[in-house]
Amino acid sequence: MQIIKLSATESTNTYLKELASVKNLADLTVVVTENQTKGRGQMNGLWESEQGKNLTFSVLKKINNLAIQDQFLISICVSLAVYKTLIALKIPDVKVKWPNDILSGNFKICGILIENSISGFRITSSVIGIGLNVNQITFENQPKAASLYSLLGKEIDLENLLKTILTNLEVYLSNISSNNWNSLLYEYHPILFKKDMLSQFVLENDTVFSGTILGVTKEGKLRIRLEGDRVREFALKEISLRY
């Protein structure tokens, strides 16, 4: 596993994608930086991180035979790898907020951004960006953010933590196959945030409704039971969860 360390960069995902476009990189090449100046999150959101306090890195995963419709497998594997790492640290009440935020209680501690390269109907590689709040103490204008330090009351060694996450990522990413859907969903569903709990959701047109999360589909859609036991499936851009 090759690890490229940068003192600063706008985005580790962008850096790794641009590097991969001009150079034949090895599988599981990693780019990590102490200072990500323009980190990106889901839905074109920003990921803010205090310099030298957190983990901001990206991993290139080369994929041999994964159909586009199975791409949510990547998200599941990455979420489970981070979850396993945090549970070992005894972080309380760790959950995965669909599609791939990691929470402790109601506080966000980790964000994941996955960008796939596609040829025909197959995914050929994936750049997986992870931002994990580790030793940062304060979060301006982010009332729902927390860090491992704020949860454990002690600093965490960033180098060792990175190694642990990468080890878990390697294990889970080696299992990316449509044959493993059932076993991975069996592992993923129990840690899904607000699963089997009545919650409020907001549609694209700002309509608010109540429903209960049942799980996710193999296409990565969120399955929600509505009033009258009617079940609907929602894609990422169609809905957001209030919490």
C-alpha positions, 0 to 999 in steps of 0.5 A: 500500500503506497501512502502519499503524504501532503502538507496541504492540498485543496482536496485529496479526492481531486489530487488522487483522481488527477494523479491517477489520470496521468500515472498508473497507480497501484491498487489501494494507493493513499493520499493523506494531508494535514491540511485540506483547504477545500474538502468536499462532501456529499451533494457539493457540500464542504468538509471543514477540518482544522489543520493537523488535527484530523484525518483527511485522506483518499484511497484508490480502489481498483475494481475488476467486475462490479456493475454500476447498479451494485455501486452502493456496495462500495459505500457499505464496505467503507462505512463498515470499515470505519465503523469497525475502527470506531467501535474498537476505540469504544466510541459510543453509539456509532451509527451510519447515517444513510448514505455514508455519514458516521455518527456518534449519537446525533453528532457527525464524526466522519464523512465519506465521499465516493467517486467512481470511474466507469467504463461501459456498464462497469465500475473500473475504479473508485476514489474513496475520500474519508474525513474523520474528526479526531483531535479537533475541539471546536467546530464553528457553525457546525452544531452537529459535529463532534470529534473522537477527542470530544467523545473520549476526552483524550487525543488519538495518534493520527498515524496509528488510527490511519493504519487501522482504518486502512487495514479494515478498508483493505479487508472490506474492499476485498469483498466487493462482489455482487455475491456478497450483497446479503452478508454485507446488508446483514452487517450494515442494516443493524447500524443504520441510523434511525432504523425502525424509528419514526422520523421526519423527512424532507422532500426536494420540494420542502414537503415534510413527512413522517416515516420509518426507515426499514433499510436500503435497497441494493441500488442504495435507495432508502426504504421507508414505511409511510402511513398506512404501511405503504413502503416507498424507496427514495434516492439520495437527491430526493430526500433528507432526514431531520434529526 
